[in-house]
Structures are given as C-alpha cells and as structure tokens.
Amino acid sequence: MPGWTKTLRGQFSCMGEELVGGSEKETEKGRAKERLEEWGRKFWTQSGIRVIKTRAEERKESDVLKKKQEKQQRMEEEYEERKKDITK
C-alpha cells in the first residue's frame, strides 16, 4: 500500500503525515509495507484454507447424506420385492 509509514510514536500513518525524517523514513515505510503485505498474505491464505476446508466438509457431508439416502432407497426396494415374493 503506497504511502504507509511508521510515525515517531510507533503508529502507522498514511499519505505522509508525521513522517520519520530522511532515509530512515524510507526504511520504516518499506518495513511497514512489508509487514502489512505479509499480514495480508497470511490472513488471506488462512481464510482461503478455511473456505476450502468448509466447502470440502460440506461436499463430504452431502456425499454421506446421498449415500445414506441411496442405501435407504435400496433397502426399501428390497423390502418391497421380498414382500411381493412372500405374498405370492
């Protein structure tokens, strides 16, 4: 993010307010930018993994539910066939 710097009080500042003087300003600005970018990468990576994991869990749950429904349907069909055989 362009314009982010660290102030004398250790706070982040944007658009050149309360800048640290000279070349130190550039290094602090660079470090702040790097920290912010690193935090952003970690945050989005973790969030992305959480989202993917959640979708995978949902898919797994829906697959399990489908299998249970198919099994129930097969059991009902077998029951109906046996019932017909017994009544004949």
Phi and psi in degrees as a GROMACS rama.xvg file:
@    title "Ramachandran Plot"
@    xaxis  label "Phi"
@    yaxis  label "Psi"
@TYPE xy
-67.3842  142.733  PRO-2
96.8637  -9.05873  GLY-3
-79.6938  134.275  TRP-4
-141.352  169.608  THR-5
-104.781  132.412  LYS-6
-84.0747  172.503  THR-7
-62.2728  -28.4987  LEU-8
-86.0603  3.31726  ARG-9
86.5575  11.8828  GLY-10
-100.306  158.221  GLN-11
-85.1923  141.788  PHE-12
-130.772  151.124  SER-13
-121.198  148.94  CYS-14
63.745  33.9545  MET-15
80.9382  12.9785  GLY-16
-82.7213  137.147  GLU-17
50.4928  55.5851  GLU-18
-81.4624  150.541  LEU-19
-79.7299  139.873  VAL-20
-74.3459  153.564  GLY-21
64.4201  -145.859  GLY-22
-68.8426  -26.8363  SER-23
-59.1163  -35.2947  GLU-24
-58.6098  -47.0106  LYS-25
-64.3955  -41.0795  GLU-26
-67.8453  -42.7951  THR-27
-63.2713  -40.0595  GLU-28
-62.5265  -44.0928  LYS-29
-63.7256  -43.6423  GLY-30
-64.0153  -43.6055  ARG-31
-61.6263  -42.9402  ALA-32
-63.3243  -44.1469  LYS-33
-61.2701  -45.0775  GLU-34
-61.9104  -42.5744  ARG-35
-64.1131  -44.0099  LEU-36
-64.9098  -41.485  GLU-37
-62.1831  -45.0443  GLU-38
-59.6859  -42.8559  TRP-39
-61.6778  -43.4126  GLY-40
-62.2879  -46.0427  ARG-41
-61.617  -46.1079  LYS-42
-60.0162  -50.4794  PHE-43
-70.5862  -33.3784  TRP-44
-64.0096  -48.326  THR-45
-63.2379  -42.0001  GLN-46
-64.5583  -43.1248  SER-47
-61.2567  -42.3756  GLY-48
-63.8579  -42.1571  ILE-49
-60.4896  -43.652  ARG-50
-64.7483  -46.2554  VAL-51
-61.7192  -43.9613  ILE-52
-60.6916  -43.8066  LYS-53
-61.8455  -44.7377  THR-54
-63.3553  -40.4468  ARG-55
-63.7748  -41.9108  ALA-56
-64.4534  -40.6763  GLU-57
-62.9217  -43.674  GLU-58
-61.2692  -43.8  ARG-59
-62.0073  -44.9833  LYS-60
-62.8005  -41.2529  GLU-61
-68.466  -35.9166  SER-62
-64.3817  -43.3344  ASP-63
-62.5444  -42.5743  VAL-64
-63.1772  -42.8518  LEU-65
-61.5391  -43.8382  LYS-66
-62.1734  -41.9391  LYS-67
-63.2819  -42.1065  LYS-68
-65.1338  -42.1523  GLN-69
-63.0416  -42.5988  GLU-70
-63.0199  -43.1943  LYS-71
-61.8403  -42.2328  GLN-72
-64.5516  -43.4818  GLN-73
-61.5501  -42.05  ARG-74
-63.6607  -40.5411  MET-75
-65.0607  -41.141  GLU-76
-63.9739  -43.5299  GLU-77
-62.7524  -39.9887  GLU-78
-61.5494  -45.102  TYR-79
-63.0028  -41.4594  GLU-80
-63.878  -44.6987  GLU-81
-64.9094  -37.6446  ARG-82
-63.0365  -41.5106  LYS-83
-64.8674  -43.0168  LYS-84
-62.7301  -40.0011  ASP-85
-69.7577  -38.9697  ILE-86
-75.3426  -17.7813  THR-87
